[in-house]
Amino acid sequence: MAKRLKFWGWGYEDDVVPDSEIRWMESTWAARFGVQGFDVTPTPKAEEISLPAPRVTPPASLASLCTTDHYERVLHSYSKSFPDIIRVYRRECPAPADVVALPRTEQDVIDLLDWCYRANAAVIPFGGGSSVVGGVAPPAEGSHSAAVSIDLRHLGRVLEIDAVSQSARIQAGTFGPSLEAQLKGAGLTLRHFPQSFKCSTLGGWIATRAGGHFATLYTHIDDLVESLRVVTPSGVLETRRLPGSGAGPSPDRLFIGSEGTLGIITEAWMRLRRRPTFRATASVRFADFYRGVDAVRALSQSGLYPTNCRILDAEEAQYNGLADGRFSVLVVGFESADHPVDAALKRALELCADHGGEAEASAGDDSHLEGAAGRWRERFMFLPFFKEHMAARCIFRDAYETAITWERFKDFHASIRDAGLNALRKATGRPGSVTCRFTHVYPDGPAPYLTFHGLSSSPERLMQDYWTVKSAASDAIIAGGGSITHHHAVGREHRRWYDRQRPELFARALRSAKQALDPKWLLNPGLLVDPETA
Ligand SMILES: Cc1cc2nc3c(=O)[nH]c(=O)nc-3n(C[C@H](O)[C@H](O)[C@H](O)COP(=O)(O)OP(=O)(O)OC[C@H]3O[C@@H](n4cnc5c(N)ncnc54)[C@H](O)[C@@H]3O)c2cc1C
């Protein structure tokens, strides 16, 4: 039997956090919040979550593609956002998926959409379900009669590789590890490694404009998409494979980031590269975070375009095991399939030294995962597994990922941090923590990622405390001129801030596109835009 994704947290059912790590987490957070220990809510079991009978029955012709299995319905009723994890731990399911459909071909997707249209059922495209913004949780309200989650996990193949142009035609439901494994034999790689790589899919990355491996240049999946095939209720659409085009607004760009509201992406031609063989990585300590930020700005404007360029403030560096809490740490690295990159690293370290940075360790070639950079990578991939254990202990954790131009960064960072710390104290009655790192940097500004931690006094308070802090931080992001999201997407949970960010005239244009492609507004109702009358 295939491994099942967890419905209550990150990863697969058999991904277990070792006791030693749990003890480390508990002692770190007990010290941080000044408490002796934590009451722990037990991990939920699927049978503890009661669901109403499905409101819709698939026709006989589609029955073999659909399931109402309890575990599958529960899994498809939540995303991986913190509010959804709180709901799971409360054993609450306010808006369950009625039916889960598992198409095996594009024609199945077409037939399923036809049926949902006839049945007036909301359609939720589902990749890996790793959305952290409520993107795959069915809507609680709306004029639809039921909710059908269309899970693309069986559309998981690399269909064609064009070694000359270095691109591949890949089905949308392909998970990260399988995608890379299928390309490996050709010596090629997509090199899109979001932290959620293991349990997320190509279609999900495209639908959410995911951010991946590269800290500079090819940051978003957008740049790696050559063409798309999309099934919409109004028909199937395929864009041309082109390395570039000046022919009007890009049809690809309409669907990239459309979060399943305009159609279901079934496959895409993706730009690949050769697997890197030359690497050089170093970590650099800064006594002052903002001097480190200046160094990162110099690097991002130098034309060197490091592959990795992620600075962590002192508290976050300590939490990641990179430093003792006195220093901010920059992890900087270069890679190439073609030429040595040591000279680029050398120049990057000179730029850092100009801003007071002290190189800790550097490594080339195969030892690239040693030292602080390696420790960061290990922790980075492990941290998501803590989230559900934190929720079980009434610790809430959330990340605010945004972007801002360099000249506004310092004030922007301070205002979000202050808003967060004040809200944490107001909500919980005790101090919390707000840390910052950069996930990506551009010549004109960084993408800061601020992580908040707070401790609620009881499971009953957790949701309210979470939203008090989330609202304060999100208000500060919008007031400061930033984006409500840099790469996690809008989903249900960023919607009210997204509405304040985007121009109203753009909302009208998007509404018209939605009306043309999804005339009954059944694809992911409530995401991105509502009908005129709402
Ligand atoms: C631990 C963790 C770490 C993360 N790290 C990152 C990160 O580093 N970078 C990053 O960008 N994001 C990150 N995320 C967020 C999430 O992984 C991304 O948004 C990812 O792109 C979602 O992919 P998925 O296949 O899981 O999509 P899902 O979560 O299943 O769906 C996301 C949205 O896209 C829609 N959708 C899915 N597939 C399709 C399709 N084929 N056609 C049309 N619409 C579709 C869904 O309806 C939904 O609205 C992280 C999440 C977690 C839990």
The ligand as a Tripos MOL2 file, in Angstrom:
@<TRIPOS>MOLECULE
LIG
   53    58     1     0     0
SMALL
NO_CHARGES

@<TRIPOS>ATOM
      1 C1          6.5710   22.5480    5.4980 C.3       1 LIG1
      2 C2          6.2090   23.4380    4.3660 C.ar      1 LIG1
      3 C3          7.2050   24.1320    3.7190 C.ar      1 LIG1
      4 C4          6.8880   24.9470    2.6360 C.ar      1 LIG1
      5 N1          7.9010   25.5650    1.9640 N.ar      1 LIG1
      6 C5          7.6310   26.2890    0.8550 C.ar      1 LIG1
      7 C6          8.6780   26.8770    0.0980 C.ar      1 LIG1
      8 O1          9.8560   26.7240    0.4050 O.2       1 LIG1
      9 N2          8.3390   27.5790   -1.0070 N.ar      1 LIG1
     10 C7          7.0430   27.7380   -1.3730 C.ar      1 LIG1
     11 O2          6.7810   28.3850   -2.3710 O.2       1 LIG1
     12 N3          6.0270   27.2000   -0.6660 N.ar      1 LIG1
     13 C8          6.2850   26.4660    0.4220 C.ar      1 LIG1
     14 N4          5.2530   25.8830    1.1340 N.ar      1 LIG1
     15 C9          3.8650   26.0560    0.6790 C.3       1 LIG1
     16 C10         3.4050   24.9690   -0.3180 C.3       1 LIG1
     17 O3          4.2230   23.8350   -0.2340 O.3       1 LIG1
     18 C11         3.4240   25.5220   -1.7270 C.3       1 LIG1
     19 O4          2.3730   26.4610   -1.8500 O.3       1 LIG1
     20 C12         3.3030   24.4530   -2.8290 C.3       1 LIG1
     21 O5          3.5070   25.0910   -4.0630 O.3       1 LIG1
     22 C13         1.9740   23.7420   -2.8460 C.3       1 LIG1
     23 O6          2.0860   22.5950   -3.6670 O.3       1 LIG1
     24 P1          1.0680   21.3770   -3.5110 P.3       1 LIG1
     25 O7          1.3030   20.4340   -4.6050 O.co2     1 LIG1
     26 O8          1.1390   20.8320   -2.1460 O.co2     1 LIG1
     27 O9         -0.2970   22.1360   -3.7470 O.3       1 LIG1
     28 P2         -1.6200   22.0960   -2.8790 P.3       1 LIG1
     29 O10        -1.3230   22.5210   -1.4920 O.co2     1 LIG1
     30 O11        -2.2890   20.8150   -3.0670 O.co2     1 LIG1
     31 O12        -2.4480   23.2470   -3.6070 O.3       1 LIG1
     32 C14        -2.0630   24.5960   -3.5070 C.3       1 LIG1
     33 C15        -3.0560   25.4460   -4.3120 C.3       1 LIG1
     34 O13        -2.9130   25.1690   -5.6870 O.3       1 LIG1
     35 C16        -4.0980   24.5790   -6.2310 C.3       1 LIG1
     36 N5         -3.6460   23.4960   -7.1020 N.ar      1 LIG1
     37 C17        -2.9080   22.4170   -6.7670 C.ar      1 LIG1
     38 N6         -2.6380   21.6800   -7.8590 N.ar      1 LIG1
     39 C18        -3.2220   22.3060   -8.9050 C.ar      1 LIG1
     40 C19        -3.3050   22.0350  -10.3130 C.ar      1 LIG1
     41 N7         -2.7300   20.9770  -10.8530 N.pl3     1 LIG1
     42 N8         -3.9860   22.9170  -11.0820 N.ar      1 LIG1
     43 C20        -4.5820   24.0040  -10.5640 C.ar      1 LIG1
     44 N9         -4.5350   24.2990   -9.2450 N.ar      1 LIG1
     45 C21        -3.8620   23.4640   -8.4330 C.ar      1 LIG1
     46 C22        -4.9060   24.1310   -5.0280 C.3       1 LIG1
     47 O14        -6.2990   24.1480   -5.2640 O.3       1 LIG1
     48 C23        -4.5020   25.1360   -3.9700 C.3       1 LIG1
     49 O15        -5.2470   26.3160   -4.0670 O.3       1 LIG1
     50 C24         5.5390   25.0830    2.2350 C.ar      1 LIG1
     51 C25         4.5490   24.3700    2.8930 C.ar      1 LIG1
     52 C26         4.8690   23.5450    3.9510 C.ar      1 LIG1
     53 C27         3.7830   22.7660    4.6330 C.3       1 LIG1
@<TRIPOS>BOND
     1     1     2 1
     2     2     3 ar
     3     2    52 ar
     4     3     4 ar
     5     4     5 ar
     6     4    50 ar
     7     5     6 ar
     8     6     7 ar
     9     6    13 1
    10     7     8 2
    11     7     9 ar
    12     9    10 ar
    13    10    11 2
    14    10    12 ar
    15    12    13 ar
    16    13    14 ar
    17    14    15 1
    18    14    50 ar
    19    15    16 1
    20    16    17 1
    21    16    18 1
    22    18    19 1
    23    18    20 1
    24    20    21 1
    25    20    22 1
    26    22    23 1
    27    23    24 1
    28    24    25 2
    29    24    26 1
    30    24    27 1
    31    27    28 1
    32    28    29 2
    33    28    30 1
    34    28    31 1
    35    31    32 1
    36    32    33 1
    37    33    34 1
    38    33    48 1
    39    34    35 1
    40    35    36 1
    41    35    46 1
    42    36    37 ar
    43    36    45 ar
    44    37    38 ar
    45    38    39 ar
    46    39    40 ar
    47    39    45 ar
    48    40    41 1
    49    40    42 ar
    50    42    43 ar
    51    43    44 ar
    52    44    45 ar
    53    46    47 1
    54    46    48 1
    55    48    49 1
    56    50    51 ar
    57    51    52 ar
    58    52    53 1
@<TRIPOS>SUBSTRUCTURE
     1 LIG1         1 GROUP 0 **** ****
